[in-house]
Amino acid sequence: MYGIITLKKINPRRAICLIENGENVLTEKTAAKLGEAFEVGVKWLLTGNEDRKKSTVEGRLTEWLWEHPEVRKELCKRMRENAE
């Protein structure tokens, strides 16, 4: 039976062992915490895509953008323009 782990209850290295052994499921939330703990990308943990292994800014970038709404709005504007 699969379980879901939280890093509040277990250390990150043990969490990885449990996931690798099929004893637990890797959730996006746990992947974010493991990514931060081991300085690897969340997408790499979830998909195995080697291009995303060193992409460690995901959570920090999102947090920073929320703290800087003017930059976030400009980025959204540019993304919309590029999508057209």
C-alpha atoms as an extended CHARMM CRD file, in Angstrom:
* protein
*
        84  EXT
         1         1  MET       CA              0.0000000000        0.0000000000        0.0000000000  PROA      1               0.0000000000
         2         2  TYR       CA              1.2760000000        3.4300000000       -0.8930000000  PROA      2               0.0000000000
         3         3  GLY       CA              1.5250000000        6.1830000000        1.6310000000  PROA      3               0.0000000000
         4         4  ILE       CA              2.1520000000        9.8670000000        1.3800000000  PROA      4               0.0000000000
         5         5  ILE       CA              5.0330000000       11.2680000000        3.3490000000  PROA      5               0.0000000000
         6         6  THR       CA              5.5790000000       14.7310000000        4.6900000000  PROA      6               0.0000000000
         7         7  LEU       CA              8.9840000000       16.1440000000        5.3950000000  PROA      7               0.0000000000
         8         8  LYS       CA              7.7930000000       17.4410000000        8.7400000000  PROA      8               0.0000000000
         9         9  LYS       CA              7.7820000000       13.8550000000        9.9310000000  PROA      9               0.0000000000
        10        10  ILE       CA             10.8310000000       12.4170000000        8.1660000000  PROA      10              0.0000000000
        11        11  ASN       CA             14.2530000000       13.5270000000        7.0240000000  PROA      11              0.0000000000
        12        12  PRO       CA             14.7220000000       14.1200000000        3.2670000000  PROA      12              0.0000000000
        13        13  ARG       CA             17.1760000000       11.2380000000        2.7200000000  PROA      13              0.0000000000
        14        14  ARG       CA             14.7930000000        8.7710000000        4.3430000000  PROA      14              0.0000000000
        15        15  ALA       CA             11.9410000000       10.1720000000        2.2520000000  PROA      15              0.0000000000
        16        16  ILE       CA             13.8770000000        9.4160000000       -0.9330000000  PROA      16              0.0000000000
        17        17  CYS       CA             14.5440000000        5.8390000000        0.1960000000  PROA      17              0.0000000000
        18        18  LEU       CA             10.8570000000        5.2690000000        0.8680000000  PROA      18              0.0000000000
        19        19  ILE       CA              9.8890000000        6.6710000000       -2.5270000000  PROA      19              0.0000000000
        20        20  GLU       CA             12.5410000000        4.6620000000       -4.3850000000  PROA      20              0.0000000000
        21        21  ASN       CA             11.4110000000        1.4720000000       -2.6410000000  PROA      21              0.0000000000
        22        22  GLY       CA              7.8040000000        2.1130000000       -3.6510000000  PROA      22              0.0000000000
        23        23  GLU       CA              6.6960000000        2.5260000000       -0.0520000000  PROA      23              0.0000000000
        24        24  ASN       CA              5.5420000000        6.1160000000       -0.6110000000  PROA      24              0.0000000000
        25        25  VAL       CA              4.3460000000        8.3690000000       -3.4230000000  PROA      25              0.0000000000
        26        26  LEU       CA              6.2040000000       11.4910000000       -4.4730000000  PROA      26              0.0000000000
        27        27  THR       CA              3.7560000000       14.3840000000       -4.3840000000  PROA      27              0.0000000000
        28        28  GLU       CA              4.4090000000       17.7910000000       -5.8990000000  PROA      28              0.0000000000
        29        29  LYS       CA              4.5470000000       19.3420000000       -2.4430000000  PROA      29              0.0000000000
        30        30  THR       CA              7.1100000000       16.8020000000       -1.2280000000  PROA      30              0.0000000000
        31        31  ALA       CA              9.0920000000       17.2090000000       -4.4590000000  PROA      31              0.0000000000
        32        32  ALA       CA              9.2610000000       20.9590000000       -3.8130000000  PROA      32              0.0000000000
        33        33  LYS       CA             10.6510000000       20.3830000000       -0.3310000000  PROA      33              0.0000000000
        34        34  LEU       CA             13.1010000000       17.7390000000       -1.5280000000  PROA      34              0.0000000000
        35        35  GLY       CA             14.1820000000       20.0040000000       -4.3730000000  PROA      35              0.0000000000
        36        36  GLU       CA             14.9250000000       22.7510000000       -1.9070000000  PROA      36              0.0000000000
        37        37  ALA       CA             16.7390000000       20.3980000000        0.4750000000  PROA      37              0.0000000000
        38        38  PHE       CA             18.9600000000       18.9160000000       -2.2450000000  PROA      38              0.0000000000
        39        39  GLU       CA             19.0990000000       21.9610000000       -4.5450000000  PROA      39              0.0000000000
        40        40  VAL       CA             17.6190000000       20.1930000000       -7.5510000000  PROA      40              0.0000000000
        41        41  GLY       CA             14.6640000000       21.0730000000       -9.7470000000  PROA      41              0.0000000000
        42        42  VAL       CA             11.1650000000       19.9670000000       -8.8210000000  PROA      42              0.0000000000
        43        43  LYS       CA             10.3640000000       19.0730000000      -12.4410000000  PROA      43              0.0000000000
        44        44  TRP       CA             13.4280000000       16.8270000000      -12.5170000000  PROA      44              0.0000000000
        45        45  LEU       CA             12.2610000000       15.0060000000       -9.4010000000  PROA      45              0.0000000000
        46        46  LEU       CA              8.7670000000       14.5570000000      -10.8170000000  PROA      46              0.0000000000
        47        47  THR       CA              9.6530000000       13.6790000000      -14.4210000000  PROA      47              0.0000000000
        48        48  GLY       CA             13.3060000000       12.6530000000      -14.5130000000  PROA      48              0.0000000000
        49        49  ASN       CA             13.9400000000       15.2300000000      -17.2550000000  PROA      49              0.0000000000
        50        50  GLU       CA             17.7000000000       15.8300000000      -16.9450000000  PROA      50              0.0000000000
        51        51  ASP       CA             17.3440000000       19.3160000000      -18.4740000000  PROA      51              0.0000000000
        52        52  ARG       CA             15.4560000000       20.3480000000      -15.3470000000  PROA      52              0.0000000000
        53        53  LYS       CA             17.8560000000       18.8890000000      -12.7800000000  PROA      53              0.0000000000
        54        54  LYS       CA             19.5710000000       22.1710000000      -11.9240000000  PROA      54              0.0000000000
        55        55  SER       CA             16.3970000000       24.2630000000      -12.1740000000  PROA      55              0.0000000000
        56        56  THR       CA             16.2640000000       25.1450000000       -8.4890000000  PROA      56              0.0000000000
        57        57  VAL       CA             14.6950000000       28.5830000000       -8.7680000000  PROA      57              0.0000000000
        58        58  GLU       CA             11.1160000000       27.4140000000       -9.3410000000  PROA      58              0.0000000000
        59        59  GLY       CA              9.6940000000       28.1040000000       -5.8810000000  PROA      59              0.0000000000
        60        60  ARG       CA             11.9410000000       31.0460000000       -5.1180000000  PROA      60              0.0000000000
        61        61  LEU       CA             11.1440000000       32.6910000000       -8.4390000000  PROA      61              0.0000000000
        62        62  THR       CA              7.4150000000       32.3580000000       -7.8900000000  PROA      62              0.0000000000
        63        63  GLU       CA              7.7350000000       33.7480000000       -4.3790000000  PROA      63              0.0000000000
        64        64  TRP       CA              9.8830000000       36.6550000000       -5.6110000000  PROA      64              0.0000000000
        65        65  LEU       CA              7.4000000000       37.4720000000       -8.3800000000  PROA      65              0.0000000000
        66        66  TRP       CA              4.5630000000       37.6720000000       -5.8480000000  PROA      66              0.0000000000
        67        67  GLU       CA              6.6530000000       40.0600000000       -3.7830000000  PROA      67              0.0000000000
        68        68  HSD       CA              7.2690000000       42.2460000000       -6.8650000000  PROA      68              0.0000000000
        69        69  PRO       CA              3.8670000000       42.7220000000       -8.5270000000  PROA      69              0.0000000000
        70        70  GLU       CA              5.1450000000       45.2910000000      -11.0290000000  PROA      70              0.0000000000
        71        71  VAL       CA              7.6370000000       42.7890000000      -12.4440000000  PROA      71              0.0000000000
        72        72  ARG       CA              5.0350000000       40.0100000000      -12.3790000000  PROA      72              0.0000000000
        73        73  LYS       CA              2.5740000000       42.1610000000      -14.3650000000  PROA      73              0.0000000000
        74        74  GLU       CA              5.2170000000       43.0720000000      -16.9410000000  PROA      74              0.0000000000
        75        75  LEU       CA              6.2420000000       39.4360000000      -17.3170000000  PROA      75              0.0000000000
        76        76  CYS       CA              2.6230000000       38.3470000000      -17.8120000000  PROA      76              0.0000000000
        77        77  LYS       CA              2.1640000000       41.1050000000      -20.3980000000  PROA      77              0.0000000000
        78        78  ARG       CA              5.2260000000       39.9530000000      -22.3390000000  PROA      78              0.0000000000
        79        79  MET       CA              4.1630000000       36.3300000000      -22.1760000000  PROA      79              0.0000000000
        80        80  ARG       CA              0.7430000000       37.2250000000      -23.6180000000  PROA      80              0.0000000000
        81        81  GLU       CA              2.3950000000       39.2240000000      -26.4050000000  PROA      81              0.0000000000
        82        82  ASN       CA              4.6840000000       36.3150000000      -27.2880000000  PROA      82              0.0000000000
        83        83  ALA       CA              1.7700000000       33.8800000000      -27.3260000000  PROA      83              0.0000000000
        84        84  GLU       CA             -0.0340000000       35.8880000000      -30.0270000000  PROA      84              0.0000000000
